[in-house]
Amino acid sequence: MPESRSRKKPAYTPPPASSAVKPNPRWWAPTMVTLLIVGLVYVVVTYLMESAGPIPGIGAWNLGIGFAIMMIGFVMTMRWR
């Protein structure tokens, strides 16, 4: 059986990936906590004012705004290091 030709150059090996974890910016954690608290306060105020506020005239959409603010904070927690 014939032998295969040998390679003239060495096989490609990719450079090692850096394993250092980059820290978050200093503003990340305070912003995350602030969004969680502001969203919670927004929802509580909406319930206490019986959907008449904090923005009058949009009714139950106030709950959606409060929960959206909290969700942004929760999404930020997934990236926190």
Secondary structure, DSSP 8 states (H G I E B T S, - for coil): -------SS----------------TTHHHHHHHHHHHHHHHHHHHHHTTTS-SSTTSTTHHHHHHHHHHHHHHHHHHT--
